Amino acid sequence: MCKRSKFGLGLILLLVAGSAPASDLAILRNGFTIRHERREVLGTVTRLYPSASRDSYIDIPTDQIDHFEKDLWSPPAARAGTRPEMLHEVITEASGRHHLDPDLVSSVIRAESGFNPRAVSAKGAQGLMQLMPQTASQLGVADTFDPNANVEGGARYLRELLERYNFDLIKALAAYNAGPQRVEQYRGLPTYYETRVYVSRVIRDFNRKKLAEKKAATTNARKKKAAPRMMQAASQ
């Protein structure tokens, strides 16, 4: 197997199964990310180590890596000071009221605040879904640091943007990040690097959740299908 094939297989496995947090993210030019604990440059190749072990690594051509950034992800309970089941309920209920996929709302929250309800951006956006004070006021959100109110307002705003752009998810996410005026100015995804990375991050995380759900559903279906045969064999 050639080195390029090894890279492809390793990347697929990491994207599907790599959910454990690490210290850094390698952001590739094709939009994928690879979590790793450390790295070293070997000529034209950058070697990424997903764990502390030197036996496990992935070699990536350095020119395929766009940049590196810190992996700010941590379990919701650790960042939010809220039990994960409570936050899950908040997301599920707000998503249901506004006819959104809870996984999408969760992916937006991860990209916006890392599940930290006290997060404040340099521009003044606040809370889990990073609502600007003016936007929060228009949405009727009195306390942007209250998880229930913030997610309710953010979910409502996201739904409004989806309807505004005929459910074009890329345009809606770009508008959520950069503002509707910028999406209309550029007639689509703005050229801003930050916005493009943001949209890619949300969609990537959303797709990861759906792949995991599909895998779990397939596994459960196989177990259910195999159960009668196992019972029949046991009775013989």
C-alpha positions in Angstrom: 0.0 0.0 0.0 1.5 3.4 -1.0 1.9 6.2 1.5 -0.9 8.2 -0.1 -3.3 5.3 0.5 -2.2 5.0 4.1 -2.9 8.7 4.5 -6.4 8.4 3.0 -7.4 5.5 5.2 -6.0 7.0 8.4 -7.9 10.3 7.7 -11.2 8.4 7.2 -10.7 6.5 10.4 -9.9 9.7 12.3 -12.9 11.5 10.9 -15.3 8.8 11.7 -14.0 7.5 15.0 -11.7 10.2 16.4 -13.8 12.0 19.0 -11.3 12.2 21.8 -10.1 15.7 22.4 -6.4 16.5 21.7 -4.3 19.6 22.1 -4.1 20.8 18.5 -5.9 20.7 15.2 -4.3 20.5 11.8 -6.6 22.3 9.4 -6.1 20.8 5.9 -6.6 22.8 2.7 -9.4 20.3 1.7 -11.4 21.4 4.8 -10.7 18.3 7.0 -9.1 18.5 10.4 -6.8 16.1 12.3 -6.5 16.2 16.0 -3.1 15.5 17.4 -1.1 15.9 20.6 2.2 16.8 18.9 3.9 17.1 15.5 7.2 17.3 13.8 8.4 18.4 10.3 10.4 15.9 8.4 11.5 17.5 5.1 8.4 18.1 3.0 6.2 16.0 5.4 4.6 16.9 8.7 4.2 13.9 11.0 1.2 14.2 13.3 0.9 12.1 16.5 -2.8 11.5 17.5 -1.6 10.2 20.9 1.5 10.3 23.1 2.7 7.1 21.5 5.4 7.4 18.9 4.1 4.2 17.3 1.0 5.9 15.9 1.3 8.8 13.5 0.1 10.2 10.2 2.4 11.7 7.6 0.8 14.7 5.8 2.5 16.6 3.0 3.2 20.0 4.6 1.8 21.9 1.7 -1.6 20.3 2.2 -1.8 21.8 5.7 -3.4 25.3 5.8 -2.8 26.1 9.4 -2.8 24.8 13.0 -5.1 25.9 15.8 -5.8 24.9 19.4 -8.5 22.3 20.0 -10.8 24.2 22.4 -13.3 21.3 22.6 -14.1 19.9 26.0 -17.1 18.0 27.3 -20.1 20.3 27.7 -20.3 19.7 31.5 -16.8 20.8 32.0 -17.2 24.1 30.1 -20.7 25.0 30.8 -21.0 24.2 34.4 -24.3 22.5 33.4 -25.0 18.8 33.4 -24.8 17.5 29.8 -28.2 15.9 30.0 -29.7 19.3 30.9 -28.0 21.1 28.1 -29.0 18.3 25.7 -32.6 18.9 26.8 -32.3 22.6 26.3 -31.0 22.1 22.7 -33.6 19.4 21.9 -36.5 21.5 23.1 -35.5 24.7 21.4 -34.7 22.8 18.2 -38.1 21.2 18.2 -39.9 24.5 18.7 -38.1 25.9 15.6 -38.1 22.8 13.5 -34.4 22.4 13.5 -32.1 19.3 13.7 -30.7 19.3 17.3 -27.4 18.1 15.9 -27.2 21.2 13.8 -27.9 23.5 16.7 -25.3 21.6 18.8 -22.7 22.0 16.1 -23.4 25.7 15.9 -22.9 26.0 19.7 -19.7 24.0 19.6 -18.3 26.3 16.9 -19.6 29.5 18.6 -18.7 29.0 22.2 -17.4 25.5 22.8 -20.5 24.9 25.1 -19.4 27.7 27.4 -22.6 29.7 28.5 -20.4 32.6 29.8 -18.4 33.0 26.6 -17.9 36.6 25.3 -16.2 37.2 22.0 -13.9 40.1 21.2 -16.7 41.7 19.3 -19.1 41.4 22.2 -21.1 38.3 21.2 -22.4 36.5 24.3 -23.4 33.0 25.6 -23.7 29.6 24.1 -24.8 30.7 20.6 -22.9 34.0 20.7 -25.7 36.5 20.3 -24.8 40.1 19.8 -26.6 42.4 22.3 -28.6 44.1 19.5 -29.6 40.7 18.0 -30.5 39.3 21.4 -32.7 42.4 22.1 -34.5 41.9 18.8 -35.1 38.2 19.6 -36.4 39.1 23.0 -33.5 37.5 24.9 -33.2 39.4 28.2 -30.3 37.4 29.6 -27.8 36.1 27.0 -25.9 34.1 29.7 -29.0 32.1 30.5 -28.6 28.8 28.5 -32.4 28.4 28.0 -32.9 32.0 26.7 -29.7 32.0 24.6 -30.4 28.7 22.8 -34.0 29.7 22.3 -33.0 33.0 20.7 -30.1 31.5 18.7 -32.3 28.6 17.3 -35.0 31.1 16.4 -32.5 33.3 14.6 -31.0 30.3 12.7 -34.4 29.2 11.6 -35.1 32.7 10.3 -31.9 32.7 8.3 -32.6 29.3 6.8 -36.0 30.5 5.7 -34.5 33.7 4.4 -32.1 31.8 2.2 -34.5 29.1 1.1 -32.8 26.6 3.4 -29.4 27.0 1.9 -27.4 25.9 4.9 -24.1 27.5 3.8 -25.7 30.9 3.3 -27.6 30.7 6.6 -24.4 29.7 8.6 -22.4 32.5 6.8 -25.1 35.0 7.7 -25.1 33.8 11.3 -21.4 34.4 11.5 -20.9 37.5 9.3 -24.4 39.0 9.1 -27.0 38.8 6.4 -25.8 42.0 4.8 -22.4 40.4 4.0 -24.1 37.3 2.4 -26.2 39.6 0.2 -23.2 41.8 -0.6 -21.2 38.8 -1.8 -24.3 37.0 -3.2 -23.4 33.9 -1.2 -20.5 32.8 1.1 -18.4 35.9 1.9 -14.7 35.8 1.1 -13.8 36.3 4.7 -11.4 33.6 5.9 -13.0 33.5 9.4 -16.5 33.0 7.9 -15.3 30.2 5.6 -13.6 28.4 8.4 -16.6 28.8 10.6 -19.0 27.4 8.0 -16.7 24.5 7.3 -16.3 23.7 11.0 -20.1 23.6 11.6 -20.8 21.5 8.6 -17.9 19.1 9.3 -19.1 18.6 12.9 -22.7 18.1 11.8 -21.7 15.5 9.2 -19.6 13.7 11.8 -22.7 13.4 14.1 -24.7 12.1 11.2 -22.1 9.5 10.2 -22.0 8.3 13.9 -25.8 8.1 14.0 -25.8 6.1 10.7 -23.1 3.8 12.0 -25.0 3.2 15.3 -28.3 2.6 13.4 -26.6 0.1 11.1 -25.1 -1.7 14.1 -28.4 -1.9 15.9 -30.2 -3.2 12.8 -27.6 -6.0 12.5 -28.0 -6.9 16.2 -31.8 -7.0 15.8 -31.6 -9.1 12.7 -29.1 -11.5 14.4 -31.1 -11.9 17.6 -33.8 -14.3 16.3 -31.1 -16.5 14.8 -29.2 -16.6 18.1 -32.4 -17.4 20.0 -33.2 -20.2 17.6 -29.7 -21.6 17.8 -29.8 -21.5 21.6 -33.1 -23.4 21.7 -31.8 -26.3 19.5 
